[in-house]
Amino acid sequence: MTYAARPTWAEIDLDALIHNLEQAKFFCSEHQRILAVVKADAYGHGAVPVARKLHSSGVRDFAVATLEEALELRSAGISARLLVLGGCFPGQEQAFIAHDLMPTLLDGESAQRLNAEAVCQQKKLKVHIKVDSGMGRVGFLPDQLKAFLPQFRALEGLEAEGFMSHLACADELSCGVTADQQRRFYAMLEMVRSYGIIPREIHLNNSAGLSAWQCPECTLARPGIMLYGGLPGPDLADRLQLKPVMHLRSCIAQLRRLPSGSGISYGHSFHAPQDMTVAVLPLGYADGYNRLLSNRGMGILRGHKIPLVGRVCMDWIMFDVSQVPNAAVGDPVTLLGTADGHAILGDEWAEQLGTISYEVFCRIGSRVPRRYLPKEP
Ligand SMILES: Cc1ncc(COP(=O)(O)O)c(C=O)c1O
């Protein structure tokens, strides 16, 4: 049986994605390539269509966070080089080898497990050795690396394809941490090479690093958020001309004429100051429209910016459309993204919510279908 969907969707503008890819490439030196970060379902944009589009535009290297995310891409027929940033948990070794996935090597214990499986299968598994140059999260610290390298040389089933680290403060241009991290990164790279281990790929920069910090030794850059049109940080606004990729839209389900003094939504946190026309849209916090946008969110309707009134519900939100002539049931309202020359950016939501655009995009729920534009011929 076919039926019409609830009129709430997220448009994913694949042309904007490619525009942002070109921006990322602009910051790459001649010998650097893009390793596109498509983890967390491409930050909520849909990992398979995003990876397909990037692949068809020449990107050959991708990163995801988990084995499951990698397998989703493989099941969709994406045969590109895939790096799993989250490493290999016990019991996942066989799958890495069977599906030609590269684990990020975060410790000696996982190296032993992966090596044992690779040797057993008479395969050589490519890994990227990750060092903690100052992020304070995962990867080998200098002393750990020193102890690990002689062991690594003896692991016949593993090949050091890559050497990598992650930046903690690259979005803060006046912060000294990045320069310190770069120094440690290069020192640890030298240590690796001094053991005769010569990784082909070297990478450090995320979106912020790529747009602000040179990495002459690097062969890859790992942008994520900038591909999706989010700013890696406010300091970088002047350097990047990004286009939003996700546009969250929903159509007016009901129009209600409410008399002055009417309370709207749970808790009556809003009372109509005069007679009002209120549009009700079929989406809510269960779709990733954050409840903290209650009485603060904005929409775009027929070229007008309209304010959200009352609390965001699980499945509904309400807007004051009194100032919009001819507003009608079925009209599309843009909640995130652009329409009619207006924009409501993920970075604006993020500021209102005290978070980052990464989280805004990731939280647009699975209940919201993604529609990809332009449509494939
Ligand atoms: C290891 C690693 N590299 C690259 C990225 C991409 O970062 P960004 O989205 O800031 O470009 C991330 C994202 O969190 C990451 O964890």
The ligand as an SDF file (V2000), in Angstrom:
LIG
                    3D

 16 16  0  0  0  0  0  0  0  0999 V2000
   39.2800   12.0970   14.3750 C   0  0  0  0  0  0  0  0  0  0  0  0
   38.4350   13.1070   13.6740 C   0  0  0  0  0  0  0  0  0  0  0  0
   38.8780   13.6440   12.5240 N   0  0  0  0  0  0  0  0  0  0  0  0
   38.1600   14.5510   11.8360 C   0  0  0  0  0  0  0  0  0  0  0  0
   36.9400   14.9830   12.3030 C   0  0  0  0  0  0  0  0  0  0  0  0
   36.1800   16.0310   11.5390 C   0  0  0  0  0  0  0  0  0  0  0  0
   36.1180   17.2070   12.2820 O   0  0  0  0  0  0  0  0  0  0  0  0
   35.3440   18.4730   11.7360 P   0  0  0  0  0  0  0  0  0  0  0  0
   33.9350   18.0570   11.6070 O   0  0  0  0  0  0  0  0  0  0  0  0
   35.5360   19.4930   12.8100 O   0  0  0  0  0  0  0  0  0  0  0  0
   35.9560   18.8420   10.4410 O   0  0  0  0  0  0  0  0  0  0  0  0
   36.4460   14.4740   13.5060 C   0  0  0  0  0  0  0  0  0  0  0  0
   35.1620   14.9370   14.0220 C   0  0  0  0  0  0  0  0  0  0  0  0
   34.8430   15.0210   15.1560 O   0  0  0  0  0  0  0  0  0  0  0  0
   37.2140   13.5070   14.2070 C   0  0  0  0  0  0  0  0  0  0  0  0
   36.7820   12.9750   15.3680 O   0  0  0  0  0  0  0  0  0  0  0  0
  1  2  1  0
  2  3  1  0
  2 15  2  0
  3  4  2  0
  4  5  1  0
  5  6  1  0
  5 12  2  0
  6  7  1  0
  7  8  1  0
  8  9  2  0
  8 10  1  0
  8 11  1  0
 12 13  1  0
 12 15  1  0
 13 14  2  0
 15 16  1  0
M  END
$$$$
